[in-house]
């Protein structure tokens, strides 16, 4: 019996590290796992994070435990590849995050004086900003640290929050709505003038950014709300397909007006 075949499941994190090392072993590991690198694994890391969020939204705790395991595996995977290159290992990852959490929570882990200011608003962000200041004379932007690889909608909201902290923000949601109308008018003008696709796309980007800003002002999670909107569309579209199928029809064989009539019937049914 090989050493790998004797590996059994465990609650110990070291067993997961051991499994990943076995999978990446150049001689006896999994061919697919061996050929992966940081870039090829990154999309899976993002996908697993989304699946964690999905399990939370569905309130499925069994699925959440499973998805968190998948996400943890991604951390182990990247750590193993880094260790093979002599860059860092999983212990370094744990050390870095524990150091950061202690450093950014002086009101919890610090001395009595530090704990006394624990209620100060923005303490975490102040400490984080100080950490990000390179100290080389370069201008430190309020937008520094907003990860470019975030989903575009989530990043838009984070950028807006950062700008708002330094006073660059609307005072009232109605001002944002007016901005949305302005962006729609600009988009219509581009369409009327037969503008090229990139110009139209730029106006659509401005419009989406403004809508995300409105969601922020109304304390609505833009990303979660759009996911819910996507789910509602899927539910209603599939219900429309079912209604058409019940009468021997398919969407492709119907006119838009016929599909719209069934769509409205589905909506009316949902509203009771």
PyMOL commands that set and color helices and strands:
alter all, ss='L'
color gray80, all
select helices_A, chain A and resi 4-6+13-23+31-35+38-58+61-84+90-103+106-109+112-116+123-132+152-165+173-192+197-217+222-246+251-253+256-270
alter helices_A, ss='H'
color red, helices_A
deselect
rebuild
show_as cartoon
